[in-house]
């Protein structure tokens, strides 16, 4: 699929999203649009797989009689095969296109004119979405599909005051989606998945702070992904403890030939569902991802694992319990201090360090405060540098990159086995960006410069510097970037004597012009204008 076709698909999907604009806010109607796109994808994927299974017998899946004895036998066998292959099952009558066509019924009136009239399908649709989840019960994929459509409330008055109003809106969306060909046979890579992620970004832009909590702009995701895959072509595992919509995990997969398994945890139920949908839409088989819905700091779900790569954009300076009992938790006990309850930034960093494999790389976004704040945070930072020597690089980013906040941020890169254990690389990329209407944007050349500087540990005047651990120690383990990179620009020297001579010349010219104007005014016998 060409870039032009990809953009067309994106615009088609966004146009459908606008059907609901004005009825409910962006972060509310995203659940319906994204959920129905996912249902259509599951439907088409299953129909294609079922027809592949049935091809030797010359049977077409959508033509099977569900009520006949033979039909029931065939569907039972198909269910077993497709649940194993895809993780779920749908009957022919439950396919997206059949539900859409049922809702968009054609009526022939008395004058033989064809009219379109919405048929009530809300109950059918609710049953189908429930059926998808039920088809996985008792199988390996059950956890990955459990309550996946929970946020699609077909009875919400936000999309229509009456049942008929709600039905009409849903029918419009399904009908419009049914007209789009996802072309699953011919699309290159993850075109539909990318379009889906494009929508997530559009919704995040419209939803502000709430969406900004779970969506990392793709340019920033790209930097993190490139860092953690440095000099690697395969990863056994990648982990994001605050995975949101899953975009960071998927971005890492683009940088290597293969990722064995994706792990993530997300506290917000809605974005947890979104992450699972996003994985499946990017053709990540249910066997290959394990995403949990729980508070990562309070109830971690993957403590038995160590990961090759860890990426994260934790919520900035979030609150957490900082319960004294955590002093005995393996993630925090060795540091001697807990991160403050009002700022969980270092608690997330400590959690990730605990999960990082000995040869792994970790890259996470954080507010600049983690670089210089004192008290417990200063104690933890000192331990990471002096006792463990895990901090490999600090990268300062431009301000106003993220939805809902304009604060400048940084990337912390940590390794348990550093190639250059005697120093830390500092990069100040805060001035390299394109200013857009609502947000600053990292350009391709800005990203390339960051990655090249990191991977080759380059020293560039006013941009990057390699700093010894002794120098960091001399600064009391303060990692504030301006301490190590001097971006001061000397003022241009001004020769006052030259400027004075230039002003004198200008003054002489003005006097000559005044004399000329006076002469003209005298000839015309009028007053001079000065």
VEXKEFI-864279 format. One record per residue (C-alpha): residue in three letters; x, y, z. Coordinates in steps of 0.2 Angstrom, whole numbers, plus 5000, padded with zeros to 4 digits. Example, Ala and Ser with C-alpha at 12.3 -4.5 7.8 and 13.67 -1.06 7.14 Angstrom:
# VEXKEFI-864279
ALA506249785039
SER506849955036
***
This chain:
# VEXKEFI-864279
UNK500050005000
UNK500750174995
UNK500950325007
UNK499550404997
UNK498350255000
UNK498850255018
UNK498450435020
UNK496750405011
UNK496350265024
UNK496850385038
UNK495650515031
UNK494250395028
UNK494350335046
UNK494450505054
UNK492950565043
UNK491950425051
UNK492550485068
UNK491850645065
UNK490050575064
UNK490050585083
UNK490950745084
UNK489850875094
UNK488850735103
UNK490250685115
UNK492050735118
UNK493450665109
UNK494150555123
UNK492350475124
UNK491950445106
UNK493650365103
UNK493050205112
UNK491650175099
UNK492650215084
UNK494150125089
UNK493149975095
UNK492149955079
UNK493649965068
UNK494449825079
UNK492749725077
UNK492849745058
UNK494649695058
UNK494349535069
UNK492849495058
UNK493849505041
UNK495349415049
UNK494249275055
UNK493249265038
UNK494949255029
UNK495649125040
UNK494049015040
UNK493949025021
UNK495748965020
UNK495248815031
UNK493748775021
UNK494548795004
UNK494948615001
UNK493148565004
UNK492448704992
UNK491448785006
UNK491248975009
UNK491149025027
UNK489849165025
UNK488749045016
UNK488648905029
UNK486948875036
UNK487148895055
UNK485548805059
UNK485848645049
UNK486648495057
UNK488148495044
UNK488348685047
UNK488448665066
UNK489748525064
UNK490748635052
UNK490648785063
UNK491148685079
UNK492748615070
UNK493148795064
UNK492948865081
UNK494248755088
UNK495448785073
UNK495248975073
UNK495348995092
UNK496948905092
UNK497649015077
UNK496849185081
UNK496249165098
UNK494349195095
UNK492849145084
UNK491349225076
UNK489949145067
UNK489449205049
UNK487949295056
UNK489049385068
UNK490249455054
UNK490449645054
UNK489749665036
UNK488249565040
UNK487749665056
UNK488149825046
UNK487049775032
UNK485649715044
UNK485649895052
UNK485649985035
UNK484149895028
UNK483449935011
UNK481549965010
UNK480549964994
UNK479050084996
UNK477450084987
UNK478150184972
UNK479550054970
UNK480750174976
UNK482250114987
UNK482450195004
UNK483750165017
UNK483050145035
UNK483950095051
UNK483549925058
UNK483749905077
UNK485349815079
UNK486049875096
UNK485549705104
UNK486249605090
UNK487849705091
UNK488049685110
UNK487749505108
UNK489149485095
UNK490449585105
UNK490049475120
UNK490149325109
UNK491949365104
UNK492449365122
UNK491549205126
UNK492249115112
UNK493949125121
UNK493449055137
UNK494548915143
UNK495848945130
UNK497549025131
UNK496849185123
UNK495549215137
UNK496549345146
UNK496949445130
UNK495149455125
UNK494249475142
UNK493149625144
UNK494049695128
UNK492449785122
UNK491949845140
UNK492050035136
UNK490850025121
UNK489250075130
UNK487850055117
UNK486550115130
UNK487450285133
UNK486350435132
UNK487950525126
UNK487750465109
UNK485850485108
UNK484450535119
UNK483250385113
UNK483650205109
UNK483250255091
UNK484450395091
UNK485850285097
UNK485450155085
UNK485450275070
UNK487150345076
UNK487950165077
UNK487150115061
UNK487950265052
UNK489650225059
UNK489550035055
UNK488950075037
UNK490350195034
UNK491650075040
UNK490849935030
UNK491250035014
UNK493150045018
UNK494149895011
UNK495549855024
UNK496249745010
UNK497049625023
UNK497749515009
UNK498749655001
UNK499249785014
UNK501149795017
UNK501649775035
UNK500549865048
UNK499649995037
UNK497949965046
UNK498849965063
UNK499750125058
UNK498050205053
UNK497350145070
UNK498850225079
UNK498550385069
UNK496750395076
UNK497450365093
UNK498550515091
UNK497150625084
UNK496050585098
UNK497450615111
UNK497750785103
UNK495850825105
UNK495750755123
UNK497150855131
UNK497850805147
UNK496950645150
UNK497450575133
UNK499250645136
UNK499450525150
UNK499450375139
UNK500050435122
UNK501850465118
UNK502150565102
UNK502850445088
UNK504450555086
UNK504850525105
UNK504350345104
UNK505550325089
UNK507050395100
UNK506750275114
UNK506550125102
UNK508150165093
UNK509150185109
UNK508550015117
UNK508949925101
UNK510649995098
UNK511749865090
UNK510349725091
UNK509349645077
UNK508349535089
UNK507549555106
UNK506949405117
UNK505749535126
UNK505249715127
UNK504349785142
UNK503349945146
UNK502749965164
UNK501550105159
UNK501150045142
UNK499550155139
UNK499050115121
UNK500550005117
UNK501350125104
UNK503050125113
UNK503049935113
UNK502649925094
UNK503850055090
UNK505249955097
UNK504749805085
UNK505049915070
UNK506849935074
UNK507349755075
UNK507049595064
UNK506149505078
UNK505349525096
UNK505049365105
UNK503749435117
UNK502949595122
UNK502549635140
UNK501649785147
UNK500549845162
UNK499249985162
UNK498250045176
UNK496850135166
UNK495650005160
UNK495150095144
UNK496950115138
UNK497349935144
UNK495949885131
UNK496649995118
UNK498349925120
UNK497749745118
UNK496749805102
UNK498249895096
UNK499349735097
UNK498149625088
UNK497849755074
UNK499749765072
UNK499649575069
UNK500449525085
UNK499849355089
UNK499049335106
UNK500349205111
UNK501649345109
UNK501049485121
UNK500649485139
UNK499749655145
UNK499049665162
UNK497849795170
UNK498449845187
UNK499449975196
UNK501249945192
UNK502050015208
UNK500749945220
UNK500349775211
UNK501749735198
UNK501249585187
UNK502949535179
UNK504149525193
UNK504749355189
UNK505449415172
UNK506949515167
UNK506949605150
UNK508149645136
UNK507349815133
UNK506249925143
UNK505450085137
UNK504250195147
UNK503450365148
UNK502750355166
UNK501550495172
UNK502550645177
UNK502750665196
UNK501250555200
UNK500750515217
UNK500950345225
UNK500750265242
UNK502650265247
UNK502050135260
UNK503450095272
UNK503149915268
UNK503949945251
UNK505649965260
UNK505749775261
UNK505249755242
UNK506649695231
UNK506349835219
UNK506749975232
UNK507549895247
UNK509349915242
UNK509250105240
UNK508850145258
UNK507550275254
UNK505850275245
UNK505350395232
UNK504250535240
UNK502350495239
UNK502050655230
UNK503350615216
UNK503350435210
UNK504650465196
UNK506050375204
UNK504950235210
UNK504550195192
UNK506450205188
UNK506850085202
UNK505549965196
UNK506249965179
UNK507949945185
UNK507449785194
UNK506649715179
UNK508049755167
UNK509149605162
UNK511049615164
UNK511349645146
UNK509749755143
UNK509549935139
UNK508150045148
UNK507550215141
UNK506250315150
UNK505450495149
UNK505550595165
UNK505350775170
UNK506950875173
UNK506650865192
UNK507350695193
UNK509050765188
UNK509250885202
UNK507950865216
UNK508750825233
UNK508150735249
UNK507550555245
UNK507750575226
UNK509550645228
UNK509950495239
UNK509250365225
UNK510150465211
UNK511750455221
UNK511550265223
UNK511150235205
UNK512750325200
UNK514050295214
UNK513550115220
UNK512850045204
UNK513450155190
UNK511950115179
UNK511650285171
UNK512350285153
UNK511550445146
UNK510450595149
UNK509650675135
UNK508750845136
UNK507150865125
UNK506251015119
UNK504751085129
UNK502951065123
UNK503150895114
UNK501850805124
UNK499950825124
UNK499250915139
UNK500950985146
UNK502251105140
UNK503651065152
UNK505351015145
UNK505750825148
UNK507250715147
UNK507750535143
UNK508650435155
UNK509650285148
UNK510150155160
UNK511249995158
UNK511849865171
UNK513349835160
UNK513949995153
UNK515249985139
UNK516050145145
UNK515850135164
UNK516950285168
UNK515750415161
UNK514050475157
UNK513550555140
UNK512450715141
UNK511550775126
UNK510550945125
UNK509350925111
UNK508151055118
UNK508451185104
UNK508251065089
UNK506351065084
UNK505051135073
UNK503851245081
UNK502051205076
UNK500351285080
UNK499951185096
UNK501551085099
UNK503351075095
UNK503850935083
UNK505550835082
UNK506050825064
UNK506950675056
UNK508550765057
UNK508350805075
UNK508050625079
UNK509550565069
UNK510650685077
UNK510150625095
UNK510350445090
UNK512050465081
UNK512650565095
UNK512150435108
UNK512650275098
UNK514350355094
UNK514550445110
UNK515050605101
UNK515550765109
UNK514850915100
UNK515051095105
UNK513551165114
UNK512551005111
UNK513450855119
UNK514750805132
UNK515550655140
UNK515750685158
UNK516750575170
UNK515950505186
UNK517250615196
UNK516550775189
UNK514750715193
UNK515250675210
UNK516050845212
UNK514350915208
UNK513550815222
UNK512750695209
UNK511750835202
UNK511350785184
UNK510650945178
UNK511150965160
UNK511751145160
UNK513051095173
UNK513950995159
UNK513451075143
UNK513851255141
UNK512551325128
UNK513051515132
UNK513251615116
UNK514451765117
UNK513751925112
UNK514352005096
UNK515652135100
UNK515152305095
UNK516352445089
UNK515552605096
UNK516752715086
UNK516252635070
UNK514352645075
UNK514652835079
UNK515452865062
UNK513952785053
UNK512752885063
UNK513653045059
UNK513553005040
UNK511752975042
UNK511553135051
UNK512453235037
UNK511353155023
UNK509853205033
UNK510453385034
UNK510753395015
UNK508953325012
UNK508253455024
UNK509053595014
UNK508453524998
UNK506653515005
UNK506753695012
UNK507353754995
UNK505853674986
UNK504653744999
UNK505353924997
UNK505053914978
UNK503253854981
UNK503053994995
UNK502453865007
UNK502953815025
UNK504253685027
UNK503653525036
UNK504953535050
***
